[in-house]
Amino acid sequence: MSSQKEIELILARQLASYLAMPIFIVDPRGNLIYYNEPAEIILGHRFEETGEMPVEEWSTLFQPTDENGKPLTAEVLPLMVALTQHAPDHREMWIEGLDGVRRFIEVTAFPLDGRAERYLGALAIFWENKG
Amino acid sequence: MKVTLWGTRGSLASPGPETARYGGNTSCVEVRGNDGTVLVLDAGTGIRRLGLSLPGSLRRVNILLTHLHMDHIQGLGFFPALRNPKAEVHIWGPASTTLNLRSRLTRYLSPPLFPVHLRDLACKLVLHEVPGDDFDIGEFHISSALVCHPDPTVGYRIEAPDATLTYLPDHEPALGAQNFPLSADWTSGYKLAAGSDLLIHDAQFTEDEYRTRMGWGHSSLKHAFEFAALAGVKSFIPFHHDPSHTDEALDDLIKDSVHLAHPGFAVIPGIEGATFEPG
């Protein structure tokens, strides 16, 4: 049998596909398994083009930095904090998408716990801070 | 494996002359192994006649509930084995996030909805919660997984030496999918159904009905056919017929769906009382 995502992840993707907020979903290993159309604008790539991405790839793809321009490692990104520490996380950061545009964004991430103690991964919502 | 449909109607028992052929009883399917193992898939009103057909000497019955909506458990209290002190009845079904399976079943099997408490049933009752690890019952190897339907709901994949059956009576894999079907790995129920010899699947609505009932947890015939094609099944039984669909309407709906889909699998109308030997 081929693999199939857990139902909670399928429903999360379906919800994300209808929301106007950029959303990332990662599996328990940190692989980026889905990002929605608003996230495509920030990343500068379509999900249909890139498909799933390992953490080493997606975490550097948009070149996250702090307010001083210092690169952020994958470990401190909210999505990875949610994943590894099993706790919600939020932070501001600068990113540069594949379209070359530098953006100031805020990210909130939280772990996805399924029924019967099934750990499914994490979800991040991020949006451009134009304030 | 021998499969008998004892109840094929969805949502509400719908007896009457206009539903006499497809049947008015709600979901219940018997799966009998070559070794004599008996599985009962759901306990809708169809389980009453199934119970009458079983020999009184049968000592163990296995009931696999997909979920606890009323049309899938209403017949439970009228299943004779539950009142037989010599019988061992095993029930598999989903817990919720806050209630275990026993507590959830007790909500129905207790006054005022039913006069007898679950704890007062005469049989030896053993409850098992799903989904979890695969399990074996007699010659059957069984997988369960949560699927897209309101409230905790599972589907079952039942593998026997001679055939594989997938049972997804209440399932809306097209919910929220803007271009259904999506890829297999993003489709609810796919893993359970992939390559099955026989798929029994929700096909409650017409396309027009689905448009106004999206999110109710059921499929249109079109979506059910598309799901069966994606899963690559050998044969497909449209199931969980809407209470408002008469025998004539169901004949037409299935005929039209076959005409439109040109399926590469056999389509067997879900008629109460029908028996199959898939494989």
Interface residues (C-beta under 8 A of the other chain):
Chain A: M1 S2 S3 Q4 K5 E6 I7 E8 I10 L11 R13 Q14 L15 S17 Y18 R115 A116
Chain B: A95 T97 P131 G132 A145 L146 V147 C148 P152 L175 G176 A177 Q178 A184 D185 W186 T187 S188 Y190 K191 A194 G195
